[in-house]
Amino acid sequence: AGRVAGRAAASGATQFGLLLRRAWREVARSRGALAIKVVQQLMIAVIYGGIYSLGDSQSSIQDRFGLLSLIAIGAGNLAIASTIRAFPKEKSIVNAERAKGMYSVAPYFLSKVVAEAPVSAAVSALGGAALYPLVGLNRGKGKFERFVLTLVLEGLASGALGLFIGAVAPTTDTALALFPPFLVLMIVFNGLHEICRERARCAEIAPRAGGIGPRER
């Protein structure tokens, strides 16, 4: 992991612990950004609640499908957008610290992921919990819990994709420029479009390649 002033650098576990504390302090300081995320989720829930009032009739199936599509796309979009700039803005600082042998790559990346995960999960759960009763989704036993859990898992997966895009992009502008193409590909290859269902190979690969879609079924 490098050497500092002629001495061996700290172990991986020590590096991770110190980096995690620093990453968590950064997350805790971002109260303004967290408040905006919470307001976004609540506003989306209120807007969807004002538009949709789902029933159990045959005619409500299409509305239900459209709503779930919007929820899945929106949840993935917000999660990626919230993490995609995490690495590029710190790249120069991290490169300088790593050049001094202060820590290695793995503990740094892991600490960022672990620090971001609880906030992402909590925000996704809050949005799902607020939205579910407002739009009239299925009130059957366990349905609400599965819905919220699905949103949390999608938020974590999409947030991880945002971290990946930010990690490979040299600058923040590049990371933001890569965001729309990734999102479009995820929507196109979600296994739900007619052109994909008509092609056997596409129908087999698409649900695994797209981050948005299969959860709606």
Short mmCIF file of the C-alpha atoms (twelve columns), coordinates in Angstrom:
data_MODEL
# 
_entry.id   MODEL 
# 
loop_
_atom_site.group_PDB 
_atom_site.id 
_atom_site.type_symbol 
_atom_site.label_atom_id 
_atom_site.label_alt_id 
_atom_site.label_comp_id 
_atom_site.label_asym_id 
_atom_site.label_seq_id 
_atom_site.Cartn_x 
_atom_site.Cartn_y 
_atom_site.Cartn_z 
_atom_site.pdbx_PDB_model_num 
ATOM 1   C CA . ALA A 1   0.000   0.000   0.000   1 
ATOM 2   C CA . GLY A 2   2.997   2.268   -0.164  1 
ATOM 3   C CA . ARG A 3   5.357   3.757   2.379   1 
ATOM 4   C CA . VAL A 4   5.253   6.997   4.322   1 
ATOM 5   C CA . ALA A 5   8.473   8.610   5.622   1 
ATOM 6   C CA . GLY A 6   10.337  5.305   5.396   1 
ATOM 7   C CA . ARG A 7   7.724   3.363   7.361   1 
ATOM 8   C CA . ALA A 8   5.195   0.880   6.046   1 
ATOM 9   C CA . ALA A 9   1.779   2.419   5.474   1 
ATOM 10  C CA . ALA A 10  -1.144  1.375   7.671   1 
ATOM 11  C CA . SER A 11  -2.934  -1.910  7.041   1 
ATOM 12  C CA . GLY A 12  -5.882  -2.081  4.672   1 
ATOM 13  C CA . ALA A 13  -8.356  -2.294  7.559   1 
ATOM 14  C CA . THR A 14  -6.878  0.795   9.225   1 
ATOM 15  C CA . GLN A 15  -6.910  2.693   5.945   1 
ATOM 16  C CA . PHE A 16  -10.531 1.738   5.386   1 
ATOM 17  C CA . GLY A 17  -11.545 2.794   8.895   1 
ATOM 18  C CA . LEU A 18  -9.897  6.211   8.610   1 
ATOM 19  C CA . LEU A 19  -11.195 6.807   5.097   1 
ATOM 20  C CA . LEU A 20  -14.695 5.726   6.116   1 
ATOM 21  C CA . ARG A 21  -14.738 8.267   8.949   1 
ATOM 22  C CA . ARG A 22  -13.645 10.988  6.536   1 
ATOM 23  C CA . ALA A 23  -16.199 9.944   3.909   1 
ATOM 24  C CA . TRP A 24  -18.967 9.829   6.509   1 
ATOM 25  C CA . ARG A 25  -18.075 13.327  7.740   1 
ATOM 26  C CA . GLU A 26  -18.406 14.567  4.168   1 
ATOM 27  C CA . VAL A 27  -21.803 12.919  3.845   1 
ATOM 28  C CA . ALA A 28  -22.926 14.369  7.187   1 
ATOM 29  C CA . ARG A 29  -21.810 17.855  6.145   1 
ATOM 30  C CA . SER A 30  -23.897 17.680  2.963   1 
ATOM 31  C CA . ARG A 31  -27.109 18.447  4.814   1 
ATOM 32  C CA . GLY A 32  -28.297 20.841  2.129   1 
ATOM 33  C CA . ALA A 33  -27.924 18.219  -0.593  1 
ATOM 34  C CA . LEU A 34  -29.644 15.628  1.608   1 
ATOM 35  C CA . ALA A 35  -32.552 17.990  2.248   1 
ATOM 36  C CA . ILE A 36  -32.932 18.555  -1.493  1 
ATOM 37  C CA . LYS A 37  -33.004 14.790  -2.117  1 
ATOM 38  C CA . VAL A 38  -35.704 14.323  0.518   1 
ATOM 39  C CA . VAL A 39  -37.794 17.179  -0.897  1 
ATOM 40  C CA . GLN A 40  -37.397 15.717  -4.394  1 
ATOM 41  C CA . GLN A 41  -38.710 12.350  -3.263  1 
ATOM 42  C CA . LEU A 42  -41.674 13.875  -1.439  1 
ATOM 43  C CA . MET A 43  -42.532 16.170  -4.358  1 
ATOM 44  C CA . ILE A 44  -42.447 13.237  -6.781  1 
ATOM 45  C CA . ALA A 45  -44.729 11.260  -4.461  1 
ATOM 46  C CA . VAL A 46  -47.204 14.152  -4.227  1 
ATOM 47  C CA . ILE A 47  -47.161 14.758  -8.000  1 
ATOM 48  C CA . TYR A 48  -47.707 11.094  -8.831  1 
ATOM 49  C CA . GLY A 49  -50.372 10.913  -6.134  1 
ATOM 50  C CA . GLY A 50  -52.195 13.820  -7.782  1 
ATOM 51  C CA . ILE A 51  -52.043 12.178  -11.210 1 
ATOM 52  C CA . TYR A 52  -52.654 8.518   -10.400 1 
ATOM 53  C CA . SER A 53  -55.419 6.929   -8.358  1 
ATOM 54  C CA . LEU A 54  -55.138 3.255   -9.215  1 
ATOM 55  C CA . GLY A 55  -58.004 0.844   -8.839  1 
ATOM 56  C CA . ASP A 56  -58.409 -2.891  -9.342  1 
ATOM 57  C CA . SER A 57  -60.249 -2.742  -12.663 1 
ATOM 58  C CA . GLN A 58  -58.966 -4.116  -15.951 1 
ATOM 59  C CA . SER A 59  -58.635 -0.595  -17.332 1 
ATOM 60  C CA . SER A 60  -56.186 0.385   -14.585 1 
ATOM 61  C CA . ILE A 61  -53.558 -2.140  -15.721 1 
ATOM 62  C CA . GLN A 62  -52.069 0.206   -18.319 1 
ATOM 63  C CA . ASP A 63  -51.972 3.079   -15.820 1 
ATOM 64  C CA . ARG A 64  -50.281 0.819   -13.280 1 
ATOM 65  C CA . PHE A 65  -47.686 -0.262  -15.838 1 
ATOM 66  C CA . GLY A 66  -46.975 3.344   -16.829 1 
ATOM 67  C CA . LEU A 67  -46.644 4.445   -13.204 1 
ATOM 68  C CA . LEU A 68  -44.246 1.637   -12.297 1 
ATOM 69  C CA . SER A 69  -42.156 2.476   -15.363 1 
ATOM 70  C CA . LEU A 70  -41.933 6.112   -14.292 1 
ATOM 71  C CA . ILE A 71  -41.039 5.143   -10.726 1 
ATOM 72  C CA . ALA A 72  -38.271 2.788   -11.848 1 
ATOM 73  C CA . ILE A 73  -36.790 5.276   -14.317 1 
ATOM 74  C CA . GLY A 74  -36.982 8.147   -11.842 1 
ATOM 75  C CA . ALA A 75  -35.436 6.172   -8.981  1 
ATOM 76  C CA . GLY A 76  -32.512 5.069   -11.145 1 
ATOM 77  C CA . ASN A 77  -32.032 8.561   -12.528 1 
ATOM 78  C CA . LEU A 78  -31.942 10.245  -9.120  1 
ATOM 79  C CA . ALA A 79  -29.599 7.635   -7.623  1 
ATOM 80  C CA . ILE A 80  -27.065 7.905   -10.450 1 
ATOM 81  C CA . ALA A 81  -27.193 11.702  -10.434 1 
ATOM 82  C CA . SER A 82  -26.522 11.811  -6.683  1 
ATOM 83  C CA . THR A 83  -23.282 9.780   -6.867  1 
ATOM 84  C CA . ILE A 84  -21.825 10.399  -10.313 1 
ATOM 85  C CA . ARG A 85  -19.823 13.444  -9.178  1 
ATOM 86  C CA . ALA A 86  -18.418 11.875  -6.014  1 
ATOM 87  C CA . PHE A 87  -15.091 10.692  -7.447  1 
ATOM 88  C CA . PRO A 88  -14.205 13.305  -10.111 1 
ATOM 89  C CA . LYS A 89  -14.300 16.232  -7.689  1 
ATOM 90  C CA . GLU A 90  -11.884 14.445  -5.325  1 
ATOM 91  C CA . LYS A 91  -9.587  12.978  -7.972  1 
ATOM 92  C CA . SER A 92  -6.783  15.547  -7.673  1 
ATOM 93  C CA . ILE A 93  -6.738  15.279  -3.863  1 
ATOM 94  C CA . VAL A 94  -6.804  11.484  -3.939  1 
ATOM 95  C CA . ASN A 95  -4.024  11.297  -6.530  1 
ATOM 96  C CA . ALA A 96  -1.841  13.583  -4.417  1 
ATOM 97  C CA . GLU A 97  -2.470  11.558  -1.256  1 
ATOM 98  C CA . ARG A 98  -1.862  8.261   -3.019  1 
ATOM 99  C CA . ALA A 99  1.374   9.604   -4.488  1 
ATOM 100 C CA . LYS A 100 2.547   10.037  -0.892  1 
ATOM 101 C CA . GLY A 101 1.614   6.417   -0.144  1 
ATOM 102 C CA . MET A 102 -1.092  7.343   2.351   1 
ATOM 103 C CA . TYR A 103 -3.548  4.674   1.210   1 
ATOM 104 C CA . SER A 104 -4.383  2.328   -1.655  1 
ATOM 105 C CA . VAL A 105 -7.269  2.379   -4.107  1 
ATOM 106 C CA . ALA A 106 -9.447  -0.411  -2.681  1 
ATOM 107 C CA . PRO A 107 -9.976  1.050   0.838   1 
ATOM 108 C CA . TYR A 108 -10.785 4.441   -0.666  1 
ATOM 109 C CA . PHE A 109 -13.401 3.132   -3.094  1 
ATOM 110 C CA . LEU A 110 -14.926 0.838   -0.479  1 
ATOM 111 C CA . SER A 111 -15.169 3.632   2.088   1 
ATOM 112 C CA . LYS A 112 -17.008 5.870   -0.383  1 
ATOM 113 C CA . VAL A 113 -19.499 3.146   -1.256  1 
ATOM 114 C CA . VAL A 114 -20.182 2.232   2.386   1 
ATOM 115 C CA . ALA A 115 -20.576 5.881   3.419   1 
ATOM 116 C CA . GLU A 116 -23.035 6.661   0.616   1 
ATOM 117 C CA . ALA A 117 -25.139 3.491   0.931   1 
ATOM 118 C CA . PRO A 118 -27.148 4.269   4.117   1 
ATOM 119 C CA . VAL A 119 -28.190 7.701   2.862   1 
ATOM 120 C CA . SER A 120 -29.173 6.341   -0.546  1 
ATOM 121 C CA . ALA A 121 -31.182 3.531   1.045   1 
ATOM 122 C CA . ALA A 122 -32.958 5.857   3.477   1 
ATOM 123 C CA . VAL A 123 -33.914 8.376   0.790   1 
ATOM 124 C CA . SER A 124 -35.220 5.644   -1.527  1 
ATOM 125 C CA . ALA A 125 -37.226 4.060   1.299   1 
ATOM 126 C CA . LEU A 126 -38.729 7.412   2.269   1 
ATOM 127 C CA . GLY A 127 -39.780 8.134   -1.300  1 
ATOM 128 C CA . GLY A 128 -41.330 4.697   -1.735  1 
ATOM 129 C CA . ALA A 129 -43.153 4.837   1.593   1 
ATOM 130 C CA . ALA A 130 -44.641 8.243   0.771   1 
ATOM 131 C CA . LEU A 131 -45.611 7.343   -2.786  1 
ATOM 132 C CA . TYR A 132 -47.185 3.912   -2.270  1 
ATOM 133 C CA . PRO A 133 -50.405 4.918   -0.453  1 
ATOM 134 C CA . LEU A 134 -50.852 8.130   -2.458  1 
ATOM 135 C CA . VAL A 135 -51.148 6.370   -5.824  1 
ATOM 136 C CA . GLY A 136 -53.241 3.443   -4.575  1 
ATOM 137 C CA . LEU A 137 -50.883 0.558   -5.257  1 
ATOM 138 C CA . ASN A 138 -51.721 -2.968  -4.090  1 
ATOM 139 C CA . ARG A 139 -52.437 -3.097  -0.356  1 
ATOM 140 C CA . GLY A 140 -52.021 -6.857  -0.123  1 
ATOM 141 C CA . LYS A 141 -49.880 -8.401  2.584   1 
ATOM 142 C CA . GLY A 142 -46.179 -7.868  1.981   1 
ATOM 143 C CA . LYS A 143 -46.678 -5.835  -1.215  1 
ATOM 144 C CA . PHE A 144 -45.668 -2.530  0.362   1 
ATOM 145 C CA . GLU A 145 -42.540 -3.995  1.946   1 
ATOM 146 C CA . ARG A 146 -41.444 -5.599  -1.331  1 
ATOM 147 C CA . PHE A 147 -42.063 -2.359  -3.214  1 
ATOM 148 C CA . VAL A 148 -39.944 -0.304  -0.818  1 
ATOM 149 C CA . LEU A 149 -37.206 -2.953  -0.741  1 
ATOM 150 C CA . THR A 150 -37.127 -3.010  -4.545  1 
ATOM 151 C CA . LEU A 151 -36.717 0.770   -4.660  1 
ATOM 152 C CA . VAL A 152 -33.924 0.600   -2.080  1 
ATOM 153 C CA . LEU A 153 -32.081 -2.098  -4.037  1 
ATOM 154 C CA . GLU A 154 -32.512 -0.166  -7.274  1 
ATOM 155 C CA . GLY A 155 -31.214 2.968   -5.592  1 
ATOM 156 C CA . LEU A 156 -28.131 1.131   -4.327  1 
ATOM 157 C CA . ALA A 157 -27.472 -0.506  -7.707  1 
ATOM 158 C CA . SER A 158 -27.958 2.738   -9.629  1 
ATOM 159 C CA . GLY A 159 -25.843 4.623   -7.104  1 
ATOM 160 C CA . ALA A 160 -23.071 2.076   -7.625  1 
ATOM 161 C CA . LEU A 161 -23.326 2.630   -11.382 1 
ATOM 162 C CA . GLY A 162 -23.029 6.367   -10.781 1 
ATOM 163 C CA . LEU A 163 -19.892 5.801   -8.701  1 
ATOM 164 C CA . PHE A 164 -18.462 3.606   -11.471 1 
ATOM 165 C CA . ILE A 165 -19.106 6.223   -14.159 1 
ATOM 166 C CA . GLY A 166 -17.560 8.896   -11.946 1 
ATOM 167 C CA . ALA A 167 -14.535 6.702   -11.243 1 
ATOM 168 C CA . VAL A 168 -13.707 6.078   -14.910 1 
ATOM 169 C CA . ALA A 169 -14.411 9.652   -16.029 1 
ATOM 170 C CA . PRO A 170 -11.418 12.023  -15.881 1 
ATOM 171 C CA . THR A 171 -13.514 15.091  -14.985 1 
ATOM 172 C CA . THR A 172 -16.919 15.964  -13.586 1 
ATOM 173 C CA . ASP A 173 -18.043 17.318  -16.962 1 
ATOM 174 C CA . THR A 174 -17.116 14.035  -18.642 1 
ATOM 175 C CA . ALA A 175 -18.996 12.038  -16.009 1 
ATOM 176 C CA . LEU A 176 -22.121 14.149  -16.499 1 
ATOM 177 C CA . ALA A 177 -21.799 13.793  -20.283 1 
ATOM 178 C CA . LEU A 178 -21.684 9.990   -19.928 1 
ATOM 179 C CA . PHE A 179 -24.815 9.922   -17.785 1 
ATOM 180 C CA . PRO A 180 -27.517 10.370  -20.501 1 
ATOM 181 C CA . PRO A 181 -26.173 7.630   -22.838 1 
ATOM 182 C CA . PHE A 182 -26.051 5.155   -19.954 1 
ATOM 183 C CA . LEU A 183 -29.603 6.032   -18.944 1 
ATOM 184 C CA . VAL A 184 -30.919 5.704   -22.506 1 
ATOM 185 C CA . LEU A 185 -29.271 2.294   -22.930 1 
ATOM 186 C CA . MET A 186 -30.742 1.088   -19.639 1 
ATOM 187 C CA . ILE A 187 -34.230 2.114   -20.762 1 
ATOM 188 C CA . VAL A 188 -33.909 0.721   -24.303 1 
ATOM 189 C CA . PHE A 189 -32.499 -2.633  -23.175 1 
ATOM 190 C CA . ASN A 190 -35.001 -3.238  -20.404 1 
ATOM 191 C CA . GLY A 191 -36.621 -6.207  -22.137 1 
ATOM 192 C CA . LEU A 192 -40.037 -4.554  -22.307 1 
ATOM 193 C CA . HIS A 193 -40.043 -3.053  -25.800 1 
ATOM 194 C CA . GLU A 194 -41.727 -4.902  -28.656 1 
ATOM 195 C CA . ILE A 195 -38.648 -4.859  -30.879 1 
ATOM 196 C CA . CYS A 196 -36.662 -6.617  -28.143 1 
ATOM 197 C CA . ARG A 197 -39.358 -9.160  -27.385 1 
ATOM 198 C CA . GLU A 198 -39.539 -10.091 -31.067 1 
ATOM 199 C CA . ARG A 199 -35.847 -10.981 -31.205 1 
ATOM 200 C CA . ALA A 200 -34.966 -14.056 -29.198 1 
ATOM 201 C CA . ARG A 201 -31.370 -13.094 -28.426 1 
ATOM 202 C CA . CYS A 202 -32.325 -9.563  -27.413 1 
ATOM 203 C CA . ALA A 203 -35.147 -10.882 -25.236 1 
ATOM 204 C CA . GLU A 204 -32.677 -13.144 -23.446 1 
ATOM 205 C CA . ILE A 205 -29.913 -10.571 -22.865 1 
ATOM 206 C CA . ALA A 206 -31.835 -7.316  -22.427 1 
ATOM 207 C CA . PRO A 207 -33.391 -7.923  -18.977 1 
ATOM 208 C CA . ARG A 208 -29.926 -8.583  -17.561 1 
ATOM 209 C CA . ALA A 209 -28.248 -5.695  -19.393 1 
ATOM 210 C CA . GLY A 210 -30.783 -3.018  -18.523 1 
ATOM 211 C CA . GLY A 211 -30.933 -1.675  -14.991 1 
ATOM 212 C CA . ILE A 212 -34.526 -0.544  -15.438 1 
ATOM 213 C CA . GLY A 213 -37.437 -2.756  -16.371 1 
ATOM 214 C CA . PRO A 214 -37.606 -6.303  -14.947 1 
ATOM 215 C CA . ARG A 215 -38.552 -5.031  -11.476 1 
ATOM 216 C CA . GLU A 216 -41.781 -3.652  -12.913 1 
ATOM 217 C CA . ARG A 217 -43.215 -7.031  -13.825 1 
# 
